[in-house]
Amino acid sequence: MAALKDVEMLSRDEAAAELARLAREIARHDRLYYEKDAPVISDAAYDALRRRNAAIEARFPDLVRPDSPSLRVGARPAEGFAKVVHTVPMLSLDNVFTDEEVREFDARVRRFLRWPEDQPLEYTAEPKIDGLSCGIRYEQGALVQAATRGDGRTGEDVTNNVRTICDVPKTLKGSGWPDVLEVRGEVYIPNAEFEAMNAAQRAASKPVYANPRNAAAGSLRQLDPRISAQRPLRFFAYAWGEVSAPFATTQMQAVKKLGAWGFSINDHMCLCENADEMIAAYRAIERQRATLGYDIDGVVYKVNRLDLQQRLGFVSRSPRWATAHKFPPQQASTILEAIDIQVGRTGAMTPVAKLKPVTVGGVVISNASLHNADEIARLDVRIGDLVLIQRAGDVIPQVVKVLNPERKDRGPRFVFPKVCPCPLKTPAVRELDEKTGEPGAITRCSGEFACPFQRVRHLQHFVSRQAFDIEGLGKKQIEAFFEEGIICEPADIFTLQERNAQLHIERREGWGETSAANLFAAIEARRSISFERLLIGLGIRHVGQTTARLLSITYLQWQVFHEAMIAARDLKPDNPAFAQLLGIDGIGEVVAEAIVRYFAEPHNEGLVERLLAQISVQAATPPQSTSPVAGKTVVFTGKLEHMSRDEAKARAAALGAKVSGSVSAKTDIVVAGPGAGSKLKKAQALGVRVMSEEDWLALVGG
């Protein structure tokens, strides 16, 4: 089977272009799935997109984008519902697809915990329900609030709708539950009831539902709870969010208590002691899939002991202690109708296959990325070809191969454009691979700041959710305002209202007095912006949310950061300003150079200067912690004997410390284990506090 270029073979530029494409594609599917309840690809296809994104970010952590799918869950809450802020974020799970990946998940957990390979480590395995995630809050045993996942941090208040679900207790049964208990699980519709719903729809000459998941989501998210009450919604409990007191020591024990308190729990949940037993549980559940009576799309594994879950913690949008083993993908064939070229904000030109829509398993596929000129040439894919599409794998939707390459009326080979499709028709340049010097896979528009496509993408990025998040100023509005010269750079956004006497935005098609007033209010609300969001909004290459957060908590104040970047312009390692930037754990040389070069470019400096004249930048808040290491810069060196390096760094960061990869005069603590070398010597020469791993553990509380 034809395969796309392996992640391990991607150059840095190829990886950056892939991440940009994946961010766009996944965001689109998030909106369709979470906000519209109308997905156009399957869950397997969606999961595969996230899977490749995660693999690239793992190899190039400095390329994590501000709009990375790994930094968000779901989509923003829909309008029409009150918003609920989750006290404990409702994050989602990473996915695995093969037995080898299950074993790697187990090995990764054991490495983090330094758990011997030959000793049992208990996991739970349970069916992954294909429904809508929901959190239900109880106080003194009474149901007081229910909310959807939303974007993971803010969801929709669906309390009245959830009250209509027959197997959600209005008052908890039994005894022993915490005073505050948020039960989490999945709202779904059983298959038999789903078929009955569609039969009723057909009898009434109404559209049928695509699948039970869509039907459940649409039924729960009704503004009128009487409609929800008429739908056969059910709820499986399998987790919890905020609790006022611990109520179990293991995952299995906790779920059984939820069952005792009146919730439906899954009878197929079981315990496993290693990867082989996890895979065996997956096979057993997969064999029963057709007879369960409800849709599942995989099996979820979780470390059973809750104290180990706490040690493992979270990374980005998902826990380290759990993963979902998804069921295999499906394939279909369709006609390739066109190949379009999309230009990203960095100028990367990505070919997109436009497909004759094909429905497979209730979902519709209408386009797929072709990645680059090399991929098109390798597949020898041409307009009019019948192509095989795979809905899961490295990149989904993925063109696997051409099915009718021998047809007589086949069209000519696709010629990758040598100029940008923007109005300027600037030359397209195929960049050189940084390591080999050979032509790389990415073709980039050479127009840079002159290219209107890139400038529009920069503006769209600036107002995006992870950046300035200006409500009412979406992609279409930005494109329209840019084309008419109303908004050409970020500072122009903040002068819209004062220019409106001449612009009259409220008179434009699709606008009115209210929508214009709302836009101006949203812009005003962003005149004071956080250090982190400003960094994200500038769209500096390789700077995503993770890097922006690292920079903000290191420098705290914008002015301090900006002056440091100016001072680092010579990019010499012995320059103290550049050395400090390089010393931040998680920021490599490529990222550091990209940041410094951004502020050395006169166009960027002017853009930032004009923007800062319109806004104020809030200083970053140091991590809130009562730990004695909060706010301290810590370096780990040598061999750690009581915990893995990853766990040590994660624990230090969770306690509010700044973890650095190099020692400088600004380092507060160096934790030195056996074998410590140059970093220890430098710390001693600078008079930095040095301690053993035992001293460190005593300092942070074990």
C-alpha positions as CSV (number, residue, x, y, z in Angstrom):
1,M,0.0,0.0,0.0
2,A,1.3,3.4,-0.9
3,A,2.3,5.5,2.1
4,L,3.0,9.1,2.7
5,K,6.4,10.3,3.8
6,D,7.2,8.9,7.2
7,V,7.3,11.5,10.0
8,E,10.9,10.5,10.8
9,M,11.9,11.4,7.3
10,L,10.4,14.9,7.3
11,S,12.7,17.9,7.2
12,R,12.0,20.8,9.5
13,D,10.3,22.8,6.8
14,E,8.2,19.9,5.7
15,A,7.2,19.3,9.3
16,A,6.2,23.0,9.7
17,A,4.1,22.8,6.6
18,E,2.4,19.6,7.7
19,L,1.6,21.1,11.1
20,A,0.1,24.1,9.4
21,R,-2.1,22.0,7.2
22,L,-3.1,19.7,10.0
23,A,-4.1,22.6,12.2
24,R,-6.4,24.0,9.5
25,E,-7.9,20.6,8.7
26,I,-8.5,19.6,12.3
27,A,-10.0,22.9,13.2
28,R,-12.5,22.6,10.4
29,H,-13.5,19.2,11.5
30,D,-13.8,20.3,15.1
31,R,-16.3,23.0,14.0
32,L,-18.3,20.5,12.0
33,Y,-18.3,17.9,14.7
34,Y,-18.7,19.9,17.9
35,E,-20.7,23.0,16.8
36,K,-22.7,21.7,13.8
37,D,-23.1,18.0,14.8
38,A,-22.4,17.4,11.1
39,P,-19.0,15.7,10.6
40,V,-17.8,15.0,7.1
41,I,-15.1,12.4,8.1
42,S,-15.2,9.5,10.4
43,D,-13.8,9.4,14.0
44,A,-11.1,7.1,12.7
45,A,-10.2,9.7,10.0
46,Y,-10.2,12.5,12.5
47,D,-8.1,10.5,15.0
48,A,-5.5,9.8,12.4
49,L,-5.2,13.5,11.6
50,R,-4.5,14.2,15.3
51,R,-2.2,11.2,15.4
52,R,0.1,12.5,12.7
53,N,0.0,16.0,14.2
54,A,1.2,14.5,17.6
55,A,3.9,12.5,16.0
56,I,5.4,15.5,14.2
57,E,5.2,17.7,17.3
58,A,6.9,14.9,19.3
59,R,9.8,15.0,16.8
60,F,9.8,18.8,16.5
61,P,8.5,20.2,19.8
62,D,9.7,23.6,19.0
63,L,7.4,23.7,16.0
64,V,4.2,23.5,18.0
65,R,1.8,26.1,16.6
66,P,-0.4,28.5,18.6
67,D,-3.4,26.9,16.8
68,S,-2.1,23.4,17.3
69,P,-4.8,20.7,17.8
70,S,-2.7,19.4,20.7
71,L,-3.4,22.6,22.6
72,R,-7.2,22.5,22.3
73,V,-10.0,20.1,22.8
74,G,-13.2,20.2,20.7
75,A,-14.5,23.5,19.6
76,R,-15.8,26.7,21.2
77,P,-19.2,26.4,22.9
78,A,-22.2,26.9,20.6
79,E,-24.3,30.1,20.9
80,G,-27.7,29.9,22.6
81,F,-26.5,28.1,25.8
82,A,-25.1,29.6,28.9
83,K,-21.4,28.9,29.3
84,V,-20.0,26.7,32.1
85,V,-16.3,26.9,33.0
86,H,-15.0,23.5,33.9
87,T,-13.2,23.6,37.2
88,V,-11.2,20.6,36.1
89,P,-10.6,20.8,32.3
90,M,-12.4,18.1,30.2
91,L,-9.5,16.9,28.2
92,S,-9.5,14.1,25.6
93,L,-7.3,11.1,25.0
94,D,-4.4,10.4,22.7
95,N,-4.9,7.4,20.3
96,V,-3.1,4.3,19.3
97,F,-4.0,2.1,16.3
98,T,-1.6,-0.9,16.4
99,D,-0.5,-3.5,18.9
100,E,3.0,-2.1,18.7
101,E,1.7,1.3,19.8
102,V,-0.1,-0.2,22.7
103,R,3.2,-1.8,23.8
104,E,4.9,1.6,23.4
105,F,2.2,3.3,25.5
106,D,2.8,0.7,28.3
107,A,6.6,1.1,27.9
108,R,6.3,4.9,28.0
109,V,4.3,4.8,31.2
110,R,6.8,2.4,32.8
111,R,9.7,4.6,31.8
112,F,8.1,7.7,33.3
113,L,7.4,5.8,36.5
114,R,10.6,3.7,36.4
115,W,8.4,0.7,36.7
116,P,10.2,-2.6,36.0
117,E,9.2,-4.3,32.8
118,D,8.8,-7.7,34.4
119,Q,6.4,-6.4,37.2
120,P,2.7,-6.2,36.7
121,L,1.2,-2.7,36.2
122,E,-2.6,-2.7,36.3
123,Y,-4.6,-1.0,33.6
124,T,-8.4,-0.8,33.1
125,A,-9.7,-1.6,29.6
126,E,-13.3,-0.5,28.6
127,P,-15.3,0.1,25.4
128,K,-14.9,3.7,24.0
129,I,-18.5,4.9,23.6
130,D,-19.2,6.9,20.5
131,G,-21.3,9.7,21.9
132,L,-21.1,13.2,23.4
133,S,-19.0,13.9,26.5
134,C,-20.8,15.4,29.5
135,G,-20.0,16.4,33.0
136,I,-22.8,16.3,35.7
137,R,-22.2,18.1,39.0
138,Y,-23.8,17.0,42.2
139,E,-23.8,18.9,45.5
140,Q,-24.9,17.1,48.7
141,G,-26.0,14.3,46.4
142,A,-28.4,16.4,44.3
143,L,-27.9,17.2,40.5
144,V,-27.2,20.9,40.2
145,Q,-25.5,21.4,36.8
146,A,-24.6,19.5,33.6
147,A,-22.3,20.7,30.8
148,T,-20.9,19.5,27.5
149,R,-17.2,19.3,26.9
150,G,-17.1,22.4,24.7
151,D,-13.5,23.4,24.1
152,G,-12.3,21.5,27.1
153,R,-12.4,24.5,29.4
154,T,-15.7,26.0,28.7
155,G,-18.8,24.0,27.8
156,E,-22.6,24.5,27.3
157,D,-25.0,24.4,30.2
158,V,-27.4,21.5,29.3
159,T,-28.6,20.9,32.8
160,N,-32.4,20.8,32.0
161,N,-31.7,18.5,29.0
162,V,-29.6,16.1,31.1
163,R,-32.4,15.9,33.7
164,T,-34.5,14.2,31.1
165,I,-32.1,11.3,30.6
166,C,-33.6,8.2,32.3
167,D,-30.4,6.7,33.7
168,V,-29.0,9.9,35.1
169,P,-30.0,10.0,38.8
170,K,-31.4,13.3,40.0
171,T,-30.3,12.4,43.5
172,L,-27.4,10.0,44.2
173,K,-28.2,6.6,45.7
174,G,-26.6,5.0,48.6
175,S,-24.0,6.9,50.7
176,G,-20.4,7.8,51.0
177,W,-20.3,10.2,48.0
178,P,-18.3,13.5,48.3
179,D,-20.2,16.7,49.0
180,V,-19.2,17.9,45.6
181,L,-18.9,15.3,42.8
182,E,-18.7,16.0,39.1
183,V,-19.5,12.7,37.3
184,R,-18.2,12.5,33.7
185,G,-19.3,10.2,30.9
186,E,-20.8,9.8,27.5
187,V,-24.3,10.6,26.3
188,Y,-25.4,8.2,23.6
189,I,-28.4,6.6,21.8
190,P,-28.7,2.8,21.7
191,N,-28.7,1.3,18.2
192,A,-32.3,0.0,18.4
193,E,-33.7,3.3,19.5
194,F,-31.7,5.1,16.8
195,E,-33.2,2.9,14.1
196,A,-36.7,3.6,15.5
197,M,-35.9,7.3,15.4
198,N,-34.9,7.1,11.8
199,A,-38.0,5.0,11.0
200,A,-40.2,7.8,12.5
201,Q,-38.3,10.4,10.5
202,R,-38.9,8.5,7.2
203,A,-42.6,8.0,8.0
204,A,-42.8,11.8,8.5
205,S,-40.9,12.5,5.3
206,K,-38.1,14.1,7.3
207,P,-34.3,13.8,7.0
208,V,-32.8,10.8,8.7
209,Y,-29.9,11.0,11.1
210,A,-26.5,10.0,9.8
211,N,-25.5,8.0,12.9
212,P,-26.3,7.6,16.6
213,R,-23.5,10.0,17.7
214,N,-24.9,12.8,15.6
215,A,-28.4,12.1,16.8
216,A,-27.3,12.0,20.5
217,A,-25.4,15.3,20.1
218,G,-28.3,17.0,18.4
219,S,-30.8,15.7,20.9
220,L,-28.8,16.8,23.9
221,R,-28.1,20.3,22.5
222,Q,-31.7,21.3,22.1
223,L,-32.6,24.7,23.4
224,D,-36.0,23.3,24.3
225,P,-35.5,20.5,26.9
226,R,-38.9,19.0,26.0
227,I,-37.4,17.9,22.7
228,S,-34.5,16.2,24.5
229,A,-37.0,14.5,26.7
230,Q,-38.6,12.8,23.6
231,R,-35.2,11.4,22.5
232,P,-33.9,8.0,23.8
233,L,-30.8,9.4,25.4
234,R,-28.7,7.3,27.7
235,F,-25.5,7.9,29.8
236,F,-22.5,5.8,30.7
237,A,-20.4,7.1,33.6
238,Y,-16.7,6.4,33.5
239,A,-14.8,9.3,35.1
240,W,-15.0,12.3,37.3
241,G,-13.9,16.0,37.4
242,E,-14.1,18.1,40.5
243,V,-14.5,16.3,43.8
244,S,-14.5,17.8,47.3
245,A,-12.7,14.7,48.7
246,P,-11.1,11.5,47.3
247,F,-13.5,8.6,47.2
248,A,-11.4,5.7,45.7
249,T,-7.8,4.6,45.3
250,T,-8.2,2.9,41.9
251,Q,-10.0,3.6,38.6
252,M,-11.9,0.4,38.9
253,Q,-13.0,1.0,42.4
254,A,-14.1,4.6,41.5
255,V,-16.2,3.4,38.6
256,K,-17.9,0.7,40.7
257,K,-18.8,3.4,43.3
258,L,-20.4,5.5,40.5
259,G,-22.4,2.4,39.7
260,A,-23.5,2.0,43.3
261,W,-24.5,5.7,43.4
262,G,-27.0,5.1,40.6
263,F,-25.1,5.5,37.3
264,S,-25.0,3.1,34.4
265,I,-21.4,1.8,34.1
266,N,-20.0,-0.5,31.4
267,D,-20.0,-4.2,32.3
268,H,-17.2,-4.9,29.8
269,M,-14.6,-3.0,31.8
270,C,-11.8,-5.3,33.0
271,L,-8.3,-5.2,34.5
272,C,-5.1,-6.0,32.6
273,E,-1.5,-6.3,34.0
274,N,0.5,-5.7,30.9
275,A,0.4,-4.8,27.2
276,D,-0.4,-8.3,26.1
277,E,-3.5,-8.5,28.3
278,M,-4.6,-5.0,27.1
279,I,-4.4,-6.2,23.5
280,A,-6.3,-9.4,24.4
281,A,-9.1,-7.2,26.0
282,Y,-9.2,-5.1,22.9
283,R,-9.7,-8.2,20.7
284,A,-12.4,-9.5,23.0
285,I,-14.3,-6.2,22.9
286,E,-13.9,-5.9,19.2
287,R,-15.4,-9.4,18.7
288,Q,-18.5,-8.3,20.7
289,R,-18.8,-4.9,19.0
290,A,-21.7,-5.8,16.8
291,T,-23.7,-7.2,19.6
292,L,-23.3,-4.5,22.3
293,G,-26.4,-2.5,21.3
294,Y,-24.5,0.8,21.1
295,D,-21.7,2.2,19.0
296,I,-18.1,2.1,20.1
297,D,-15.0,3.2,18.2
298,G,-12.3,1.6,20.2
299,V,-11.1,0.6,23.7
300,V,-9.8,2.9,26.4
301,Y,-6.8,1.9,28.6
302,K,-6.2,3.7,31.9
303,V,-3.6,3.2,34.6
304,N,-5.6,1.7,37.4
305,R,-4.0,3.2,40.5
306,L,-5.0,6.8,41.0
307,D,-1.8,7.8,42.8
308,L,0.1,6.7,39.7
309,Q,-2.3,8.7,37.5
310,Q,-1.4,11.7,39.6
311,R,2.3,11.1,39.2
312,L,2.0,10.7,35.5
313,G,-0.1,13.9,35.1
314,F,-1.0,15.5,31.8
315,V,0.8,16.6,28.7
316,S,-0.8,19.3,26.6
317,R,-4.4,18.2,25.9
318,S,-4.4,14.6,27.2
319,P,-3.3,12.5,30.2
320,R,-0.1,10.5,30.2
321,W,-1.9,7.7,32.0
322,A,-4.6,6.9,29.4
323,T,-5.0,6.2,25.7
324,A,-7.7,5.1,23.3
325,H,-7.0,2.0,21.1
326,K,-9.1,2.8,18.0
327,F,-10.6,0.3,15.6
328,P,-9.1,0.0,12.0
329,P,-9.9,2.4,9.2
330,Q,-12.0,1.9,6.2
331,Q,-11.4,2.7,2.5
332,A,-13.5,3.9,-0.4
333,S,-13.0,5.0,-4.0
334,T,-14.0,8.2,-5.7
335,I,-13.1,10.6,-8.5
336,L,-10.4,13.3,-8.2
337,E,-12.1,16.4,-9.6
338,A,-9.4,19.0,-9.1
339,I,-6.2,19.9,-7.5
340,D,-6.1,23.3,-5.7
341,I,-3.1,25.1,-4.3
342,Q,-3.5,26.7,-0.8
343,V,-1.0,29.2,0.5
344,G,-0.3,29.4,4.2
345,R,0.9,32.3,6.3
346,T,4.5,31.2,5.9
347,G,4.1,31.0,2.2
348,A,4.0,27.1,2.0
349,M,2.0,26.1,-1.0
350,T,0.0,22.9,-0.3
351,P,-1.8,21.0,-3.0
352,V,-5.3,19.8,-2.0
353,A,-7.2,17.1,-3.8
354,K,-10.9,18.0,-4.4
355,L,-12.9,14.8,-4.5
356,K,-16.3,13.8,-5.7
357,P,-18.0,13.4,-2.3
358,V,-18.1,9.8,-1.2
359,T,-20.0,8.4,1.8
360,V,-18.5,5.6,3.8
361,G,-20.1,4.4,7.1
362,G,-22.3,7.5,7.3
363,V,-19.6,10.1,6.8
364,V,-18.6,12.1,3.7
365,I,-15.1,12.7,2.4
366,S,-14.8,15.6,-0.1
367,N,-11.1,16.6,0.0
368,A,-7.7,15.4,1.0
369,S,-4.2,16.9,1.2
370,L,-1.6,15.9,-1.4
371,H,1.1,17.4,0.8
372,N,3.6,18.5,-1.9
373,A,4.9,18.2,-5.4
374,D,6.8,15.0,-4.6
375,E,3.7,13.3,-3.3
376,I,1.7,14.1,-6.5
377,A,4.6,12.8,-8.6
378,R,4.9,9.6,-6.5
379,L,1.2,8.8,-6.8
380,D,1.1,10.1,-10.4
381,V,-2.4,11.3,-9.6
382,R,-4.3,13.2,-12.2
383,I,-7.6,15.0,-12.6
384,G,-10.3,12.6,-13.4
385,D,-8.6,9.6,-11.9
386,L,-10.5,7.1,-9.8
387,V,-8.6,7.1,-6.5
388,L,-8.6,5.0,-3.4
389,I,-9.2,7.0,-0.2
390,Q,-8.3,5.8,3.2
391,R,-10.0,7.3,6.3
392,A,-7.3,6.5,8.8
393,G,-3.5,6.3,8.7
394,D,-0.8,8.8,8.7
395,V,-2.9,11.6,7.2
396,I,-6.6,11.5,6.6
397,P,-8.3,11.8,4.3
398,Q,-5.4,10.2,2.4
399,V,-5.1,9.4,-1.3
400,V,-3.7,5.9,-1.2
401,K,-3.3,5.2,-4.9
402,V,-4.8,5.6,-8.4
403,L,-7.1,2.7,-9.3
404,N,-7.4,3.2,-13.1
405,P,-4.0,4.5,-14.3
406,E,-4.3,2.6,-17.6
407,R,-7.4,4.4,-18.9
408,K,-7.0,5.7,-22.4
409,D,-8.5,9.1,-21.8
410,R,-6.3,9.9,-18.9
411,G,-5.4,13.6,-18.6
412,P,-1.9,15.1,-18.5
413,R,0.4,15.0,-15.4
414,F,-0.2,17.7,-12.9
415,V,2.4,20.4,-13.2
416,F,3.2,22.1,-9.8
417,P,2.9,25.9,-10.3
418,K,6.1,27.9,-10.4
419,V,4.4,31.0,-9.3
420,C,2.2,31.8,-6.3
421,P,-1.6,31.8,-7.2
422,C,-1.8,35.2,-5.5
423,P,-2.5,38.2,-7.7
424,L,1.2,39.2,-7.6
425,K,2.2,35.9,-9.2
426,T,5.4,36.0,-7.3
427,P,7.9,33.1,-8.0
428,A,7.5,29.9,-6.0
429,V,10.7,28.6,-4.5
430,R,11.5,25.1,-3.5
431,E,13.5,25.4,-0.3
432,L,16.7,23.5,0.4
433,D,16.8,20.9,3.1
434,E,18.8,22.3,6.0
435,K,20.8,19.1,6.6
436,T,21.5,17.8,3.1
437,G,21.4,20.9,1.0
438,E,19.2,19.1,-1.4
439,P,15.8,20.5,-2.6
440,G,13.2,20.1,0.1
441,A,9.6,19.0,-0.3
442,I,8.1,22.4,0.5
443,T,7.5,24.9,-2.2
444,R,7.0,28.4,-0.8
445,C,5.8,31.7,-2.2
446,S,8.7,34.1,-2.3
447,G,6.5,37.2,-1.9
448,E,6.6,37.2,1.9
449,F,5.1,40.4,3.2
450,A,4.0,41.5,-0.3
451,C,2.0,38.3,-0.9
452,P,-1.6,39.1,-0.1
453,F,-2.4,35.4,0.7
454,Q,0.3,35.4,3.4
455,R,-0.8,38.7,4.8
456,V,-4.4,37.6,5.0
457,R,-3.3,34.4,6.8
458,H,-1.3,36.4,9.3
459,L,-4.3,38.5,10.0
460,Q,-6.6,35.5,10.3
461,H,-4.1,34.0,12.7
462,F,-3.9,37.2,14.7
463,V,-7.7,37.2,15.5
464,S,-7.9,33.4,16.0
465,R,-9.0,31.8,19.3
466,Q,-5.5,31.1,20.7
467,A,-4.3,34.6,19.8
468,F,-6.4,37.7,20.2
469,D,-9.7,35.8,19.9
470,I,-11.7,38.7,18.5
471,E,-15.4,37.6,18.3
472,G,-17.1,38.6,15.1
473,L,-13.9,39.0,13.1
474,G,-13.5,35.6,11.4
475,K,-11.8,34.5,8.2
476,K,-14.4,35.8,5.8
477,Q,-14.6,39.2,7.5
478,I,-10.8,39.5,7.5
479,E,-10.6,38.6,3.8
480,A,-13.3,41.1,2.9
481,F,-11.7,43.9,4.9
482,F,-8.3,43.1,3.6
483,E,-9.4,43.1,-0.1
484,E,-10.9,46.6,0.4
485,G,-7.9,47.9,2.3
486,I,-9.7,48.4,5.5
487,I,-7.5,46.1,7.5
488,C,-4.0,45.6,6.2
489,E,-2.1,44.9,9.5
490,P,-3.1,44.2,13.1
491,A,-3.0,47.8,14.3
492,D,-5.7,48.6,11.7
493,I,-8.1,46.4,13.7
494,F,-7.9,48.8,16.7
495,T,-8.6,51.9,14.6
496,L,-11.8,50.5,13.0
497,Q,-14.2,52.2,15.2
498,E,-12.6,55.7,14.9
499,R,-12.6,55.2,11.1
500,N,-16.2,54.0,11.0
501,A,-17.5,57.5,10.3
502,Q,-16.1,57.0,6.8
503,L,-16.3,53.2,6.6
504,H,-19.9,52.7,7.9
505,I,-19.4,49.0,8.6
506,E,-23.0,48.7,9.8
507,R,-24.3,49.4,6.3
508,R,-22.3,46.6,4.7
509,E,-23.9,43.4,3.5
510,G,-24.3,41.0,6.4
511,W,-23.7,43.7,9.0
512,G,-26.0,45.9,11.0
513,E,-26.0,48.3,13.9
514,T,-25.9,45.5,16.5
515,S,-23.3,43.3,14.8
516,A,-21.0,46.3,14.2
517,A,-21.4,47.5,17.8
518,N,-20.6,43.9,19.0
519,L,-17.5,43.9,16.9
520,F,-16.3,47.2,18.3
521,A,-16.9,46.0,21.8
522,A,-15.0,42.7,21.1
523,I,-12.1,44.7,19.8
524,E,-12.1,47.1,22.8
525,A,-12.0,44.0,25.1
526,R,-8.7,43.0,23.5
527,R,-6.9,46.4,23.9
528,S,-5.5,44.9,27.0
529,I,-3.9,41.5,26.1
530,S,-1.7,39.0,27.8
531,F,1.9,38.7,27.0
532,E,1.4,35.1,25.9
533,R,-1.5,35.9,23.5
534,L,0.4,38.8,22.0
535,L,3.3,36.4,21.2
536,I,1.0,33.9,19.7
537,G,-0.8,36.6,17.6
538,L,2.4,37.9,16.0
539,G,2.7,34.6,14.2
540,I,6.5,34.2,14.8
541,R,7.6,31.1,13.0
542,H,7.9,28.0,15.3
543,V,6.3,29.9,18.2
544,G,3.1,28.1,19.3
545,Q,1.2,28.3,22.6
546,T,3.6,26.1,24.5
547,T,6.6,28.2,23.5
548,A,4.7,31.4,24.1
549,R,3.9,30.3,27.6
550,L,7.5,29.4,28.3
551,L,8.7,32.8,27.1
552,S,6.0,34.7,29.1
553,I,6.7,32.9,32.4
554,T,10.5,33.4,31.8
555,Y,10.6,37.1,31.0
556,L,7.2,38.0,32.7
557,Q,7.1,41.5,31.1
558,W,6.9,42.3,27.4
559,Q,9.4,45.1,27.6
560,V,12.0,42.9,29.2
561,F,11.5,40.2,26.6
562,H,11.6,42.7,23.7
563,E,14.8,44.3,24.9
564,A,16.4,40.9,25.3
565,M,15.5,39.9,21.7
566,I,17.0,43.1,20.4
567,A,20.1,42.5,22.5
568,A,20.4,39.0,21.1
569,R,20.5,40.0,17.4
570,D,24.1,38.8,16.8
571,L,22.9,35.2,17.6
572,K,26.1,34.4,19.3
573,P,26.0,31.7,22.0
574,D,28.2,33.7,24.3
575,N,25.8,36.7,24.1
576,P,24.0,36.6,27.5
577,A,20.7,37.5,26.0
578,F,20.8,34.8,23.4
579,A,22.2,32.3,25.9
580,Q,19.3,32.9,28.3
581,L,16.8,32.3,25.4
582,L,18.6,29.1,24.4
583,G,18.7,27.9,28.0
584,I,14.9,27.7,28.4
585,D,14.0,24.1,28.5
586,G,11.9,23.3,25.4
587,I,13.3,26.1,23.2
588,G,16.0,24.9,20.7
589,E,18.4,26.7,18.5
590,V,16.1,26.9,15.5
591,V,13.2,28.4,17.5
592,A,15.5,30.8,19.3
593,E,17.0,32.1,16.0
594,A,13.5,32.4,14.5
595,I,12.4,34.6,17.4
596,V,15.4,36.8,17.4
597,R,15.3,37.2,13.6
598,Y,11.6,38.2,13.7
599,F,12.4,41.2,15.8
600,A,15.5,42.1,13.7
601,E,13.4,42.4,10.6
602,P,12.4,46.1,10.1
603,H,8.9,45.3,8.7
604,N,8.1,43.3,11.8
605,E,9.5,45.9,14.2
606,G,7.3,48.5,12.5
607,L,4.3,46.3,12.7
608,V,4.8,45.6,16.4
609,E,5.5,49.2,17.2
610,R,2.2,50.4,15.5
611,L,0.3,47.6,17.3
612,L,1.7,48.5,20.7
613,A,0.6,52.0,20.2
614,Q,-3.0,50.7,20.2
615,I,-2.8,48.1,23.0
616,S,-1.4,47.5,26.4
617,V,0.3,44.2,27.3
618,Q,-0.4,42.5,30.7
619,A,2.6,41.2,32.5
620,A,2.6,37.4,32.9
621,T,1.7,36.0,36.2
622,P,4.3,33.7,37.8
623,P,2.9,30.2,38.4
624,Q,0.8,30.2,41.6
625,S,2.2,27.7,44.0
626,T,3.1,27.6,47.7
627,S,6.1,25.4,46.8
628,P,9.5,26.7,47.8
629,V,10.6,26.2,44.2
630,A,7.9,28.3,42.6
631,G,9.4,30.8,40.3
632,K,12.8,29.3,40.6
633,T,14.9,28.4,37.6
634,V,16.0,24.8,38.0
635,V,18.4,22.6,36.0
636,F,18.6,18.8,36.3
637,T,22.0,17.2,35.4
638,G,23.5,13.8,35.8
639,K,21.6,10.6,36.5
640,L,18.5,10.7,38.6
641,E,18.0,7.5,40.7
642,H,14.5,8.0,42.2
643,M,12.5,9.2,39.2
644,S,12.9,9.6,35.5
645,R,14.1,12.9,34.0
646,D,10.7,13.4,32.4
647,E,8.9,13.0,35.7
648,A,11.4,15.3,37.5
649,K,10.8,18.0,34.9
650,A,7.1,17.6,34.9
651,R,6.9,17.7,38.7
652,A,9.1,20.8,38.9
653,A,7.0,22.6,36.3
654,A,3.8,21.6,38.1
655,L,5.2,23.2,41.3
656,G,5.8,26.4,39.5
657,A,9.5,26.1,38.8
658,K,11.1,27.2,35.5
659,V,13.0,24.2,34.0
660,S,16.1,25.2,32.1
661,G,18.5,23.1,30.0
662,S,21.5,25.2,30.7
663,V,23.2,26.9,33.7
664,S,23.7,30.6,33.9
665,A,24.0,33.3,36.6
666,K,20.2,33.4,36.7
667,T,19.9,29.7,37.6
668,D,18.6,29.2,41.1
669,I,19.0,25.5,41.7
670,V,21.0,22.7,40.0
671,V,19.9,19.2,40.9
672,A,23.0,17.1,40.3
673,G,23.0,13.3,40.2
674,P,25.8,10.8,39.6
675,G,27.8,11.6,36.4
676,A,27.1,15.3,36.5
677,G,29.7,17.1,34.4
678,S,30.1,20.5,32.8
679,K,26.8,21.9,34.1
680,L,27.8,21.0,37.7
681,K,31.2,22.7,37.3
682,K,29.6,25.8,35.8
683,A,27.1,26.0,38.7
684,Q,29.9,25.7,41.2
685,A,31.9,28.4,39.5
686,L,28.9,30.8,39.4
687,G,28.0,30.0,43.0
688,V,24.6,28.6,42.0
689,R,22.9,26.4,44.7
690,V,23.6,22.7,44.0
691,M,21.7,19.9,45.7
692,S,21.4,16.1,45.4
693,E,18.2,14.4,44.1
694,E,17.5,13.4,47.8
695,D,17.8,17.1,48.9
696,W,15.5,18.1,46.0
697,L,12.8,15.6,46.9
698,A,13.0,16.7,50.5
699,L,12.6,20.3,49.4
700,V,9.6,19.7,47.2
701,G,7.9,17.3,49.6
702,G,8.9,13.9,48.3
